Amino acid sequence: MKITYRNQADIDINSPITSTDTLQLQQILHQHHYALLPQEFINFLYLHNGMNNNGNIICGIKYHHQSDDILTINQQIKHPLHKDLIFLGFDEFDYLAYNQKHQIYQIIDKADLEVIEEYQDFASALQYILKIEDE
């Protein structure tokens, strides 16, 4: 079943989102038994509605059902623990997810859906998935 946002108006992907946008998404995720967005990620969305670094993606709220929309990606990924996980981004080989049950960010291999890295904070997970090197 395809889940959609109530308001189909497009959001400018270069603009931060509003608390109304995140509240609506959280309600949809809850109604359809997905894990909820962590507050740290919501704070990121208030500054950046998603991010793309050379094809490495952090999802946002797009409303036009692009592959980098949080709701769309979570509907597409069939993970056995989907009630505990919310997928937040991806690169060529891995997904970035938040495990709500364990309150930890996880890098999950796309091929076998196994956890390969774990991070306590979003900044470290963001750095990994976007391939940002420490200077």
mmCIF file of the C-alpha atoms, coordinates in Angstrom:
data_MODEL
# 
_entry.id   MODEL 
# 
loop_
_atom_site.group_PDB 
_atom_site.id 
_atom_site.type_symbol 
_atom_site.label_atom_id 
_atom_site.label_alt_id 
_atom_site.label_comp_id 
_atom_site.label_asym_id 
_atom_site.label_entity_id 
_atom_site.label_seq_id 
_atom_site.pdbx_PDB_ins_code 
_atom_site.Cartn_x 
_atom_site.Cartn_y 
_atom_site.Cartn_z 
_atom_site.occupancy 
_atom_site.B_iso_or_equiv 
_atom_site.pdbx_formal_charge 
_atom_site.auth_seq_id 
_atom_site.auth_comp_id 
_atom_site.auth_asym_id 
_atom_site.auth_atom_id 
_atom_site.pdbx_PDB_model_num 
ATOM 1   C CA . MET A 1 1   ? 0.000  0.000  0.000  1.00 0.00 ? 1   MET A CA 1 
ATOM 2   C CA . LYS A 1 2   ? 1.360  3.406  -0.999 1.00 0.00 ? 2   LYS A CA 1 
ATOM 3   C CA . ILE A 1 3   ? 1.256  5.904  1.875  1.00 0.00 ? 3   ILE A CA 1 
ATOM 4   C CA . THR A 1 4   ? 1.117  9.571  0.932  1.00 0.00 ? 4   THR A CA 1 
ATOM 5   C CA . TYR A 1 5   ? 1.254  12.914 2.660  1.00 0.00 ? 5   TYR A CA 1 
ATOM 6   C CA . ARG A 1 6   ? -2.059 14.718 3.165  1.00 0.00 ? 6   ARG A CA 1 
ATOM 7   C CA . ASN A 1 7   ? -0.780 17.931 1.603  1.00 0.00 ? 7   ASN A CA 1 
ATOM 8   C CA . GLN A 1 8   ? 0.604  17.160 -1.828 1.00 0.00 ? 8   GLN A CA 1 
ATOM 9   C CA . ALA A 1 9   ? 2.086  20.658 -2.306 1.00 0.00 ? 9   ALA A CA 1 
ATOM 10  C CA . ASP A 1 10  ? 5.784  20.485 -3.084 1.00 0.00 ? 10  ASP A CA 1 
ATOM 11  C CA . ILE A 1 11  ? 8.322  21.606 -0.525 1.00 0.00 ? 11  ILE A CA 1 
ATOM 12  C CA . ASP A 1 12  ? 11.384 23.404 -1.797 1.00 0.00 ? 12  ASP A CA 1 
ATOM 13  C CA . ILE A 1 13  ? 14.136 20.834 -1.233 1.00 0.00 ? 13  ILE A CA 1 
ATOM 14  C CA . ASN A 1 14  ? 16.637 23.619 -0.665 1.00 0.00 ? 14  ASN A CA 1 
ATOM 15  C CA . SER A 1 15  ? 14.641 25.041 2.249  1.00 0.00 ? 15  SER A CA 1 
ATOM 16  C CA . PRO A 1 16  ? 14.455 23.752 5.801  1.00 0.00 ? 16  PRO A CA 1 
ATOM 17  C CA . ILE A 1 17  ? 11.205 22.192 6.900  1.00 0.00 ? 17  ILE A CA 1 
ATOM 18  C CA . THR A 1 18  ? 8.784  23.360 9.576  1.00 0.00 ? 18  THR A CA 1 
ATOM 19  C CA . SER A 1 19  ? 7.636  21.727 12.779 1.00 0.00 ? 19  SER A CA 1 
ATOM 20  C CA . THR A 1 20  ? 4.277  21.130 11.061 1.00 0.00 ? 20  THR A CA 1 
ATOM 21  C CA . ASP A 1 21  ? 6.048  19.091 8.364  1.00 0.00 ? 21  ASP A CA 1 
ATOM 22  C CA . THR A 1 22  ? 7.837  16.919 10.920 1.00 0.00 ? 22  THR A CA 1 
ATOM 23  C CA . LEU A 1 23  ? 4.707  16.479 13.024 1.00 0.00 ? 23  LEU A CA 1 
ATOM 24  C CA . GLN A 1 24  ? 2.756  15.304 9.980  1.00 0.00 ? 24  GLN A CA 1 
ATOM 25  C CA . LEU A 1 25  ? 5.513  12.851 9.014  1.00 0.00 ? 25  LEU A CA 1 
ATOM 26  C CA . GLN A 1 26  ? 5.800  11.515 12.582 1.00 0.00 ? 26  GLN A CA 1 
ATOM 27  C CA . GLN A 1 27  ? 2.020  10.937 12.636 1.00 0.00 ? 27  GLN A CA 1 
ATOM 28  C CA . ILE A 1 28  ? 2.137  9.051  9.327  1.00 0.00 ? 28  ILE A CA 1 
ATOM 29  C CA . LEU A 1 29  ? 5.091  6.948  10.495 1.00 0.00 ? 29  LEU A CA 1 
ATOM 30  C CA . HIS A 1 30  ? 3.306  6.112  13.762 1.00 0.00 ? 30  HIS A CA 1 
ATOM 31  C CA . GLN A 1 31  ? 0.006  5.237  12.032 1.00 0.00 ? 31  GLN A CA 1 
ATOM 32  C CA . HIS A 1 32  ? 1.787  2.814  9.723  1.00 0.00 ? 32  HIS A CA 1 
ATOM 33  C CA . HIS A 1 33  ? 3.966  1.238  12.429 1.00 0.00 ? 33  HIS A CA 1 
ATOM 34  C CA . TYR A 1 34  ? 7.307  2.680  11.382 1.00 0.00 ? 34  TYR A CA 1 
ATOM 35  C CA . ALA A 1 35  ? 9.859  3.848  13.930 1.00 0.00 ? 35  ALA A CA 1 
ATOM 36  C CA . LEU A 1 36  ? 9.837  7.597  14.571 1.00 0.00 ? 36  LEU A CA 1 
ATOM 37  C CA . LEU A 1 37  ? 12.477 10.136 13.641 1.00 0.00 ? 37  LEU A CA 1 
ATOM 38  C CA . PRO A 1 38  ? 14.979 10.886 16.406 1.00 0.00 ? 38  PRO A CA 1 
ATOM 39  C CA . GLN A 1 39  ? 15.063 14.473 17.690 1.00 0.00 ? 39  GLN A CA 1 
ATOM 40  C CA . GLU A 1 40  ? 18.666 14.942 16.577 1.00 0.00 ? 40  GLU A CA 1 
ATOM 41  C CA . PHE A 1 41  ? 17.650 14.171 12.981 1.00 0.00 ? 41  PHE A CA 1 
ATOM 42  C CA . ILE A 1 42  ? 14.594 16.435 13.207 1.00 0.00 ? 42  ILE A CA 1 
ATOM 43  C CA . ASN A 1 43  ? 16.900 19.257 14.298 1.00 0.00 ? 43  ASN A CA 1 
ATOM 44  C CA . PHE A 1 44  ? 18.997 18.552 11.187 1.00 0.00 ? 44  PHE A CA 1 
ATOM 45  C CA . LEU A 1 45  ? 15.871 18.759 8.984  1.00 0.00 ? 45  LEU A CA 1 
ATOM 46  C CA . TYR A 1 46  ? 15.085 22.194 10.412 1.00 0.00 ? 46  TYR A CA 1 
ATOM 47  C CA . LEU A 1 47  ? 18.412 23.331 8.925  1.00 0.00 ? 47  LEU A CA 1 
ATOM 48  C CA . HIS A 1 48  ? 18.612 21.123 5.799  1.00 0.00 ? 48  HIS A CA 1 
ATOM 49  C CA . ASN A 1 49  ? 15.746 19.304 4.131  1.00 0.00 ? 49  ASN A CA 1 
ATOM 50  C CA . GLY A 1 50  ? 17.974 16.428 3.099  1.00 0.00 ? 50  GLY A CA 1 
ATOM 51  C CA . MET A 1 51  ? 21.464 16.454 1.665  1.00 0.00 ? 51  MET A CA 1 
ATOM 52  C CA . ASN A 1 52  ? 23.337 14.990 -1.288 1.00 0.00 ? 52  ASN A CA 1 
ATOM 53  C CA . ASN A 1 53  ? 27.110 14.632 -1.450 1.00 0.00 ? 53  ASN A CA 1 
ATOM 54  C CA . ASN A 1 54  ? 28.217 12.963 -4.713 1.00 0.00 ? 54  ASN A CA 1 
ATOM 55  C CA . GLY A 1 55  ? 25.241 10.579 -4.700 1.00 0.00 ? 55  GLY A CA 1 
ATOM 56  C CA . ASN A 1 56  ? 25.441 9.861  -0.966 1.00 0.00 ? 56  ASN A CA 1 
ATOM 57  C CA . ILE A 1 57  ? 22.012 10.842 0.341  1.00 0.00 ? 57  ILE A CA 1 
ATOM 58  C CA . ILE A 1 58  ? 20.494 12.036 3.594  1.00 0.00 ? 58  ILE A CA 1 
ATOM 59  C CA . CYS A 1 59  ? 16.735 11.942 3.114  1.00 0.00 ? 59  CYS A CA 1 
ATOM 60  C CA . GLY A 1 60  ? 14.378 14.836 3.694  1.00 0.00 ? 60  GLY A CA 1 
ATOM 61  C CA . ILE A 1 61  ? 10.682 15.529 3.402  1.00 0.00 ? 61  ILE A CA 1 
ATOM 62  C CA . LYS A 1 62  ? 10.085 16.119 -0.287 1.00 0.00 ? 62  LYS A CA 1 
ATOM 63  C CA . TYR A 1 63  ? 6.361  15.447 -0.852 1.00 0.00 ? 63  TYR A CA 1 
ATOM 64  C CA . HIS A 1 64  ? 6.962  14.571 -4.478 1.00 0.00 ? 64  HIS A CA 1 
ATOM 65  C CA . HIS A 1 65  ? 7.886  10.985 -3.703 1.00 0.00 ? 65  HIS A CA 1 
ATOM 66  C CA . GLN A 1 66  ? 11.458 11.119 -4.848 1.00 0.00 ? 66  GLN A CA 1 
ATOM 67  C CA . SER A 1 67  ? 13.842 8.350  -3.886 1.00 0.00 ? 67  SER A CA 1 
ATOM 68  C CA . ASP A 1 68  ? 15.344 10.598 -1.223 1.00 0.00 ? 68  ASP A CA 1 
ATOM 69  C CA . ASP A 1 69  ? 12.075 11.246 0.623  1.00 0.00 ? 69  ASP A CA 1 
ATOM 70  C CA . ILE A 1 70  ? 12.001 9.687  4.132  1.00 0.00 ? 70  ILE A CA 1 
ATOM 71  C CA . LEU A 1 71  ? 8.547  8.190  3.724  1.00 0.00 ? 71  LEU A CA 1 
ATOM 72  C CA . THR A 1 72  ? 9.271  6.824  0.243  1.00 0.00 ? 72  THR A CA 1 
ATOM 73  C CA . ILE A 1 73  ? 12.559 5.153  1.186  1.00 0.00 ? 73  ILE A CA 1 
ATOM 74  C CA . ASN A 1 74  ? 11.022 3.540  4.260  1.00 0.00 ? 74  ASN A CA 1 
ATOM 75  C CA . GLN A 1 75  ? 8.186  2.105  2.188  1.00 0.00 ? 75  GLN A CA 1 
ATOM 76  C CA . GLN A 1 76  ? 10.655 0.647  -0.311 1.00 0.00 ? 76  GLN A CA 1 
ATOM 77  C CA . ILE A 1 77  ? 13.086 -1.043 2.083  1.00 0.00 ? 77  ILE A CA 1 
ATOM 78  C CA . LYS A 1 78  ? 11.852 -4.374 3.332  1.00 0.00 ? 78  LYS A CA 1 
ATOM 79  C CA . HIS A 1 79  ? 13.703 -4.927 6.603  1.00 0.00 ? 79  HIS A CA 1 
ATOM 80  C CA . PRO A 1 80  ? 12.564 -7.533 9.147  1.00 0.00 ? 80  PRO A CA 1 
ATOM 81  C CA . LEU A 1 81  ? 13.010 -5.025 11.997 1.00 0.00 ? 81  LEU A CA 1 
ATOM 82  C CA . HIS A 1 82  ? 11.180 -2.165 10.270 1.00 0.00 ? 82  HIS A CA 1 
ATOM 83  C CA . LYS A 1 83  ? 9.148  -1.388 13.411 1.00 0.00 ? 83  LYS A CA 1 
ATOM 84  C CA . ASP A 1 84  ? 12.384 -0.534 15.253 1.00 0.00 ? 84  ASP A CA 1 
ATOM 85  C CA . LEU A 1 85  ? 14.218 1.158  12.358 1.00 0.00 ? 85  LEU A CA 1 
ATOM 86  C CA . ILE A 1 86  ? 13.715 4.370  10.463 1.00 0.00 ? 86  ILE A CA 1 
ATOM 87  C CA . PHE A 1 87  ? 15.894 4.718  7.354  1.00 0.00 ? 87  PHE A CA 1 
ATOM 88  C CA . LEU A 1 88  ? 17.402 8.190  7.041  1.00 0.00 ? 88  LEU A CA 1 
ATOM 89  C CA . GLY A 1 89  ? 19.809 7.957  4.108  1.00 0.00 ? 89  GLY A CA 1 
ATOM 90  C CA . PHE A 1 90  ? 21.996 5.802  1.921  1.00 0.00 ? 90  PHE A CA 1 
ATOM 91  C CA . ASP A 1 91  ? 25.077 5.553  -0.228 1.00 0.00 ? 91  ASP A CA 1 
ATOM 92  C CA . GLU A 1 92  ? 25.989 3.082  -2.955 1.00 0.00 ? 92  GLU A CA 1 
ATOM 93  C CA . PHE A 1 93  ? 26.443 0.152  -0.559 1.00 0.00 ? 93  PHE A CA 1 
ATOM 94  C CA . ASP A 1 94  ? 24.820 1.045  2.760  1.00 0.00 ? 94  ASP A CA 1 
ATOM 95  C CA . TYR A 1 95  ? 21.765 2.487  4.471  1.00 0.00 ? 95  TYR A CA 1 
ATOM 96  C CA . LEU A 1 96  ? 21.806 4.894  7.382  1.00 0.00 ? 96  LEU A CA 1 
ATOM 97  C CA . ALA A 1 97  ? 19.094 4.022  9.898  1.00 0.00 ? 97  ALA A CA 1 
ATOM 98  C CA . TYR A 1 98  ? 18.115 4.938  13.409 1.00 0.00 ? 98  TYR A CA 1 
ATOM 99  C CA . ASN A 1 99  ? 17.277 2.035  15.695 1.00 0.00 ? 99  ASN A CA 1 
ATOM 100 C CA . GLN A 1 100 ? 14.599 3.458  17.958 1.00 0.00 ? 100 GLN A CA 1 
ATOM 101 C CA . LYS A 1 101 ? 14.601 0.467  20.303 1.00 0.00 ? 101 LYS A CA 1 
ATOM 102 C CA . HIS A 1 102 ? 18.347 0.747  21.039 1.00 0.00 ? 102 HIS A CA 1 
ATOM 103 C CA . GLN A 1 103 ? 18.536 4.532  20.420 1.00 0.00 ? 103 GLN A CA 1 
ATOM 104 C CA . ILE A 1 104 ? 21.515 4.226  18.105 1.00 0.00 ? 104 ILE A CA 1 
ATOM 105 C CA . TYR A 1 105 ? 22.353 5.134  14.502 1.00 0.00 ? 105 TYR A CA 1 
ATOM 106 C CA . GLN A 1 106 ? 23.273 2.139  12.371 1.00 0.00 ? 106 GLN A CA 1 
ATOM 107 C CA . ILE A 1 107 ? 24.966 1.655  9.032  1.00 0.00 ? 107 ILE A CA 1 
ATOM 108 C CA . ILE A 1 108 ? 23.278 -1.331 7.386  1.00 0.00 ? 108 ILE A CA 1 
ATOM 109 C CA . ASP A 1 109 ? 24.664 -3.191 4.384  1.00 0.00 ? 109 ASP A CA 1 
ATOM 110 C CA . LYS A 1 110 ? 22.233 -3.027 1.438  1.00 0.00 ? 110 LYS A CA 1 
ATOM 111 C CA . ALA A 1 111 ? 23.097 -6.528 0.222  1.00 0.00 ? 111 ALA A CA 1 
ATOM 112 C CA . ASP A 1 112 ? 22.395 -8.557 3.366  1.00 0.00 ? 112 ASP A CA 1 
ATOM 113 C CA . LEU A 1 113 ? 20.784 -5.962 5.706  1.00 0.00 ? 113 LEU A CA 1 
ATOM 114 C CA . GLU A 1 114 ? 23.409 -6.635 8.386  1.00 0.00 ? 114 GLU A CA 1 
ATOM 115 C CA . VAL A 1 115 ? 24.590 -3.869 10.714 1.00 0.00 ? 115 VAL A CA 1 
ATOM 116 C CA . ILE A 1 116 ? 28.200 -2.965 9.910  1.00 0.00 ? 116 ILE A CA 1 
ATOM 117 C CA . GLU A 1 117 ? 28.697 0.187  12.052 1.00 0.00 ? 117 GLU A CA 1 
ATOM 118 C CA . GLU A 1 118 ? 26.936 1.871  14.974 1.00 0.00 ? 118 GLU A CA 1 
ATOM 119 C CA . TYR A 1 119 ? 27.097 5.474  16.150 1.00 0.00 ? 119 TYR A CA 1 
ATOM 120 C CA . GLN A 1 120 ? 25.791 7.158  19.274 1.00 0.00 ? 120 GLN A CA 1 
ATOM 121 C CA . ASP A 1 121 ? 25.284 10.510 17.528 1.00 0.00 ? 121 ASP A CA 1 
ATOM 122 C CA . PHE A 1 122 ? 23.909 11.677 14.215 1.00 0.00 ? 122 PHE A CA 1 
ATOM 123 C CA . ALA A 1 123 ? 26.969 13.780 13.321 1.00 0.00 ? 123 ALA A CA 1 
ATOM 124 C CA . SER A 1 124 ? 29.235 10.709 13.213 1.00 0.00 ? 124 SER A CA 1 
ATOM 125 C CA . ALA A 1 125 ? 26.720 8.695  11.193 1.00 0.00 ? 125 ALA A CA 1 
ATOM 126 C CA . LEU A 1 126 ? 26.254 11.638 8.819  1.00 0.00 ? 126 LEU A CA 1 
ATOM 127 C CA . GLN A 1 127 ? 30.002 11.894 8.325  1.00 0.00 ? 127 GLN A CA 1 
ATOM 128 C CA . TYR A 1 128 ? 30.190 8.167  7.492  1.00 0.00 ? 128 TYR A CA 1 
ATOM 129 C CA . ILE A 1 129 ? 27.305 8.045  5.006  1.00 0.00 ? 129 ILE A CA 1 
ATOM 130 C CA . LEU A 1 130 ? 28.303 11.265 3.214  1.00 0.00 ? 130 LEU A CA 1 
ATOM 131 C CA . LYS A 1 131 ? 31.950 10.140 3.077  1.00 0.00 ? 131 LYS A CA 1 
ATOM 132 C CA . ILE A 1 132 ? 33.218 13.274 4.806  1.00 0.00 ? 132 ILE A CA 1 
ATOM 133 C CA . GLU A 1 133 ? 36.840 12.882 5.833  1.00 0.00 ? 133 GLU A CA 1 
ATOM 134 C CA . ASP A 1 134 ? 38.293 14.413 8.997  1.00 0.00 ? 134 ASP A CA 1 
ATOM 135 C CA . GLU A 1 135 ? 40.803 17.101 8.202  1.00 0.00 ? 135 GLU A CA 1 
# 
